[in-house]
Amino acid sequence: MQAALPKATGRVRRRRQRTRWFDWMTAPALIVLAVVVGYPIVDAVLVSFTNYSLYTPLHHYVGGVNYSHLSNDPVFWKSLQNTVIFTGVSVAVGLLLGLGLALALERLRGPWRFLRAILLTPWAVPVIVTAFLFEFMFTNPGGIINSLLETAGLIHSPLPWLTSPTWALTAVIIANVWMQAPFFLLIFTAALGGVPDEVIEAARIDRARTWSMIALIKLPYLRNAALVGALLMIIQNFNNFPLIWAMTTGGPAYGTSTLVIYVYQLAFTSFKLGYASAVGVVWLVLLMIITSLFIRTLRSRPA
């Protein structure tokens, strides 16, 4: 027993040394993150408490004045509302479409698998190309969308897709869903491949119907994939600048202006860097809250 104790102590010491060495191995990555991510965040927070503007070389500390102005800024609240609608509807519809396509194409065999590859194509198309494509499709007059709707008898006059605030936001969401649905198709297809064959065979022996098998067996295995995919797409939609800017530049009448569009306009059009930083800090806090909620949900659910 006495001889075994020094050996155990030596193993613990070696394990601790390996742990400390592993911690030092992460130092370069932490330094890079601190410089590339941490410094801009800290600097933005500090600038948000000043009246920094490119029009005036001098700037002073103004406390929480910029944040108090946000409460009375109608454009900020409109942009926040558009961000929530744009993100929520895009993620929800894209997730449901991707899930439906993954379940419908699950049993494809042989050359029919090529169909799944075709459906993944929109995700690989550059954002700018997609923006110009849908802008051309929604153009009034001459757009193919209005022509198809009139031919089908669904409308009697062309809809102002890009000239009405409500319809412009709808058009941007449609283009965004077209890009995001293939991403959810991909992750759900991969998750379906992880469903144990034994569970599927047992359900078939019990003569489980199609909807029962989907709801009670397959969907629980897709839950974590759905949460991770939704979190990634929420972050991407909060930061989705090129699609909206290329299609509508945030208009008309701020109808498609989101937080990222508003920050860009404040910083690079009005040159109000202090106020733009305050909006950016609020934007970052919202993303951190959403991310923490998703992480807690993932940790609280069984894999």
NORDA-V474090 format. One record per helix or strand of 3 or more residues. SS is the DSSP state (H for helix, E for strand). FROM is the first residue (numbers start at 0). TO is the last residue. If there is no record, write none. Layout:
ss:from:to
SS:FROM:TO
SS:FROM:TO
This chain:
ss:from:to
H:1:24
H:26:46
H:64:69
H:73:103
H:109:118
H:120:123
H:126:137
H:143:150
H:164:191
H:196:204
H:209:237
H:241:246
H:258:267
H:272:299
